[in-house]
Amino acid sequence: MSSHPSSATSPSGLKRVVAAAMAGTVAEWYEFFLYGTASALVFGQLFFRQTDSPVDGIIAAFALYAVGFLARPLGGLVFGHYGDKFGRKRLLQLSLVVVGITTFLMGCLPGFDSIGYAAPVLLVLLRLIQGFAFGGEWGGAILLVSEHCPDNRRGFWASWPQAGVPAGNLVATVALLLLSSNLSEEQFLAWGWRVAFWFSAVVVLIGYWIRTSVDDAPIFKEAQARQAQKAEQQLGVVEVLRHHWRAVLVGIGARFAENILYYTVVTFSITYLKLVVHKDTSQILLLMFGAHLLHFFMIPLMGYLSDLVGRKPVYLTGAVLTAFWGFVGFPLMDTGNNWLIMAAITLGLAIESMTYAPYSALMAELFPTHVRYTALSLCYQVAPIFAGSLAPLIAISLLNEFHSSTPIAWYLVGAALISIVAVGLTRETRGKSLHQVDAEAAPRIAAGQAAPVRQGRSLA
């Protein structure tokens, strides 16, 4: 399992690659977090007909929040196909620009009072385009790093694009916090939130500029050359589903615990703290800022730990702890004490980092290079349709129905069990060479066989 000589980039070059991958991830997650936060704080009041219950508007906004996830798998497949064919960098640049444009336009949309039902319709359209482009980001960013870094440090280095998620959330939280703390509730609702969306143009330009300085990894160029010599090539997604379907099931199932916990803690908790605990917007955003800051450092730490002890031990520990967070986190929030609320959010994100950090390296080590972008995008983007996209909607509906956080806690238990089974049945991949992954896949694909299993038990 030693590093192949062509697979590792020099330390200075690797840092540039990591910066390029993170720059786009930060930019795109800045924009995605803005939408989630605005759904909880603004969109329910601005883009929908108002009823006697404020919860109705929030439910409608979260339903639209889920719509964006529906377009992500299609975007992942399209970007993955062309990214496997023409290169990771080109497609990453395109996805970044499209997400930036749609986010800027969201900040320009008039509300329901101005254009009626056209307001939510236009919001849905922009959300679908944004989700389509967002579907191509994660897989490309992870592979840009995974295919450049040493095999024995992949968990650490590949976790840095993952850390772009809390970094983007931090930037978005700071922007919203500055606006909400300096404006009245009426001003923030009327125009303040739009400034944060318009600022996305600056964030995207910075990310795009940084990404121009890197190139695709040698291992990808080798695979690209081999594929070009083949007389007949299968469509990437067809090959993935035909020869690697077990690994796809692992990749989708593994996301349930992480994805549902994340959107419960980061998106739904804003609504919970607003409606149940009666915290004001500035307080909530300040609490989120502290939690995101710790989350940023926890992700590479857990990635590093997965290089030492393995992907599975770190992931499974996090999945087990996910099952318990709801029974601890919500009671801590219910106290109304800011320090205990901060502890609840921080604990949730610390647990999430144990499942999120190893995921990127694990997925890169399960699929061969010539379909890796397609496969990773498929796994990463399909899972949220059934997991994270619905988490805020399910959580607010359960709260509205039962007036208790306990059903939400049991919902997290179910998510954790799915991921425990998926990851528990796969093989350990720590330190595996990507050249070895390619070499093992070649004869199986030629023979028309699916990926092997660990005797009688493993899915991938």
N, C-alpha and C positions, 0 to 999 in steps of 0.2 A: 504493500500500500504506500510506497514511497512516491514522492513527487516525480512526475515525468519531467525531463529537462526542459521541454518546451512549454510547459503548462504554467510556470510561475513567472511573473513579471518582477522587475527590480523593485526594491522597497519604495523608491521615489516615484516610479511609474505607477505602482499599485496605489499609492496614496492619491495620485491624480485621478485614477480610475474610480476609486471610492468617492472622491469629492464630486466627480461628474455624475455618478449614479445617485448620490445623496441629493445633489442640487435639484435634480428633477423630481425626486421623491418628495423633498421638502416642499417644492412649489406645488405639486399636485395635491399633497395632503393638506397644505394650507387651504387650498380651494375646497377640498372635500369636507374638511372640518368646518369651514365657514358655512357650508350648506347645512350640515347637521345641526350646528348651533343655531343658525337662523331658523331652521324648522321648529326648534323648541321655543325660541324667543320671539320670532317676528312673523314668519310666513303664515302661521295659523290665523293671525289677526289681519294680515295684509292682503293675502291672495284668495281668501275664501269668504263666502257669505257667513256672517256672524249669527250664532244662535244663542240661546240662553246659557248654554254650558261652554266655558272656554276650552274644555277638553275636546269638544267636537272638532274645532279648528286644528288643534294639535294632532289629533288622530289623522285628519285629512293631510296635514303637512308631512307626517311620518309615512303615510301611504305613498305620497309622491317621493319621499326619500327612498323608499324601497324600489320605485320605478327605475331609478338610475342603475340599480344593481342588475336589472333584467337585461340591459344592453351590454353589460360588462363581459359576459362570456362570448358574445358575438364579436365584440371588439378584441377580446383576447385571442380568439381563433384567427381573426383576420390579421392582426398585428403579429401574432405568433407565426403564422404561415409565411408572411413576407419577411419577418425578422429571421426565420430559419433559412430563408432563401437569399436575401440580400444583405443581411447584417443587422445586429442589434441596435447599433448607434442611430442609423437612419430613421428607424421606426420610433425610437425613443424621442428623437427630436420632434417628429410629427405629432406624437401623442401629447407632448408637453404643450405645443402651440395650440392644438385644438381645445384642450382643457382650459387653457388660459383665456382664449377668446370667448368660450361659452360662459365662463364664470364672470367675465367682465360684462357680458350682455345681461346676465341675471341681475346685476346691479343696476341696470338701466330699465328694467321692467316696471311699468305702472301697475298699481294695485287693483283689487277687485272693484273698488269704488270708482275708478277711472274708466276701466274698459270691460268690467263685468267678467263673464266666464272666459273671455279671451286671456285673462291674466293667468289662471291656473293651466290653461291649455299651452300657452307659450312657455310657461315654467316647465311643464312636462317635456315639451320638445327639446328645450335646452338641456334638461336633465338627462334625457336619453342620449343626446349627442355627447355630452360630457362623460356619461358612463361608458359609452362606446370607446372613446379615446382613453379613458382611465383604465379600461381593460387591458391595454397594451403596455402599461407602464411597469407594473411590478415585475413581471417575468423578465423583461428586457434589462431592467436595472439590476436585478439579482444576478442574471447571467453575465452581465458586463463585469461584475466583480468575481463571481464564482469561477469563471473560465480564465481569469488572470491570476488568481491567488494560489499559494501552495496548498497541496492536498491536506496537510496536517494542521492548517490554520483556517480552513474554509469556514468553519462554524463562526469564528470571530470576525473575519473580514466580510463574509456574506451577510452578517447581521447588521452591518452599518447602514446599508440601504433601508433595512427595517427600522433602524433608529431615526431615519428620515421622517417616519410617521409622527412620533412625538415632537420632533423638531418643527415640522410643519404645523402641528397643533399649537406649539408654543408661540410661533410667529402669529398665527391666527388669534390665539388667546390674547396676546399682547395688543394686537390691533383692535380687537373688540373691547378689551379692557380700557384702553386709552379713550376710545370713543364713548363707551357707556359711562365711564366715570367723569367725563367732562361735558356730557350732554344730559339733558333731562330724558325721562322715559319717552316723552312725546317726541322730542327731537331725534332720539335714537331710532324710534319706530318710523318716523317720517322720512329721514334721509341718512342718519348716521351709519346704519348698517351697510348702506350702499358704498360708502367710502372704502370699507374693508374689501368689498368685492372688486372695486375698481383698482385697488392697490395690487391685485393679482397680476396686473400687467407688468409691474415692476419686478415682482417675484419671478415670473416666467422668463423675462428677459435675462435676468441674472443666471437662472438655471440653464437656459439655452446657450448662453455664452460659455459657461463652464464646460458644457458637454461637447463643444466643438474641439476641445483639446485632446480627446482620446480616440482610440481606434478599437476595432474588434480584436478579440484574443486570437493568438496563433492556432489554438485547438479548433476554434470555429472556422478559421480560414482553411485549415486542413480538411475538415468535414465538408465544407462548401465545395472544395475542389473535387473530393471523392464523389459527391452527389452529382456534380456537373458532368462526370464521366459516365454516369449510368444512362443506359438507353431509355429506361422506363422508370418513372418515379411516381410513387403513390402520393396522394394528397396527405399533408402532414397529419391532420386530425384523424384520417382513416387509418394510417399506420399506427398512431398512438392508441386508438381504441381497439385495433386488431391485435397488436403485439404487446401492449403495455397496460391493458385494462385493469389488471390487479393493482398496479402502482397508482393508477388514476383514482381508484376507489380509496386507497390509502390517503392520497393527497386531499381528496374531498372530505373524507371523514375526519381527518386530522384537524381540519379547520373549524369544526363545530364549536369545540370548547373555547378556543381562542377568540373566534369571531363573535360569538354570542356574548361572551363575557365583555369583550372590548366595547361593543356598541351599547351594552347595558350600562357599563360604568361611565363611558365617555359621553354618550348621547342621551340615553334615557335618564341618567342621574340628574342632568340639568333640569329636566321637566319635574322629576321627583322632588328635587330640592326647592323648586319654584312653587309647585302646587301643594305639596304635603308639608314640607319643613318651613315654607314661607321665607326663603332667603331671597335677597334682591340680586339683580343681574350681576352687579359688580362683585359682590361677595362670592357668588358662584364661580365667576371667571377667575378670580384670584385664587380660589381653592384649586381649580383645575390647573392653573399655571404651575403651582407647586408640584402637583402630581405628575404632570407631563415632564417637568424637569427631571424628576427622579426616574421616570420611565425611560428617558433618553439614555441615561447611564446604565440602567438595568439590562437593556437589550444586548449591547455588546458584551456585558459581563456574562450573561447567560449563554451567548454564542461562544465565548471563550471556554466556559465550563463544559459545553457540549463537545469541544475539542479534547478535553481532558478525560471525561467519563463516558461520553457517547451521546448521541442525539436522543435515544429513547429514554434513558433515565431522567434527563432534564425535562423532556416533554411530558412524560407520564406523571412525574411529580406535580408539575403545573396543572395537568388535567384533573388529578385527584383533588387538589386544593380548590380548583374552580367549582367543584361540587359543593364546597362548604362556604364559598364567599357570600352568597345571598343570605345565608342565615346569620352572618356576622356583619356584613357591610351595611345593609339597610337599617338594622337596629342602631348601629353607630350613627348613621345619618339622622335617625329619628330623635336623637338627643338634642339636636340643634346646636351642639357645641362645635365651633369651627375646627378645633384641633382634632376632634373625633371624626368629623366629616372628612377632613383631610386625610386622616388615617385610613378611613374606609376606601376612599378613591385610590390612594397610594397603594394600599394592599391589593386592590383589584388589578391595578396596572402592573404591579410587581409579579403577581401570579400570571397574568397574561403574557408577560415577557418570557416566562419559562416555556411557554408553548409557541410563542411567535418567533423568538430568536433562532431556535434550532431548525425551524421549518424550512427556511430558504436553503440551507446546506443539504438537508435531508432530501428535498425535492430534486436539487441539482444532481445528487448522487444516485437517483433512481432512474434517470432517463438518458439516452444517448444524445450526443451533441446535435445531430442533424434534425431532431424533432424536439429538442429540449425547450425552446421558447414556446412552441405550441402546447406541449404537455404541461409545463408549469403554469401557463396562462389559463389553460382549461381547468386545472385543479383549483387554482387560486380564485378564479372568477365564478365558477359554477357554484361552489360551496356557499357563498354569501346569499345566493337566491333563496336558499332554504334556511340560512343561518342569520348572519348579521343584518341583512336587509330587513328582515322581519322582526328582529329583536326589539327595537324600540316600539314598534306597533303592537306586538304581542304583549310587551311589558305594560304599556299604558292601558291596553284593553283589559288585561288581568287586574290591574290596579283599579280601573273604573268599575269592573264587575264585582270584585271581592273586597275592595277597600282595604287591602292588606298586601304587604310585600312577600308574604310566604309563598303564594303560588308562583311568583317570579323566581324565588329561590329554587323551587322544585324544577322549574323550567331549565335553570342552569345545571341542575343535577342530570337531567336528560341529555343535555348537550355534552356534558363531560363524559358520560358513559359511551356515547357514540365515538368520541375521539380516543378514549382509552382502548376500545376494541380495535379500532383502525390501526393505531400506532403499535399496540401490543402484538398484533399479528404480522407486522413487517420485520424485516431483518435490520440489524445495525449496519450503518454505512460509514461511520466515523473514519476519516483518513483515506477513504477509497479514492483512487486516481480516476479522473474523468476519462483518461485514455483506456483504463481498464473497463469502465462502464461501456465505452464504445466497442471494445474488443469482444466483450461478452455478448453484446446485443447483436453483432453482425451475423454470426452463424444461425442464431435463432430466427432472425428476420428472414434470412435466406431460406430457411426451412419452413417458414410460415408458422412458427410456434410462438406462444405467448411467453412473457417473462417468467422465469422459474420461481418456485416457491420454496420456502424452508420446509423441509419434509413434513407434509401433512398439515402445517399450521399457518404458514406465512402467506400474506396476500401479495407481497412484492419482493 
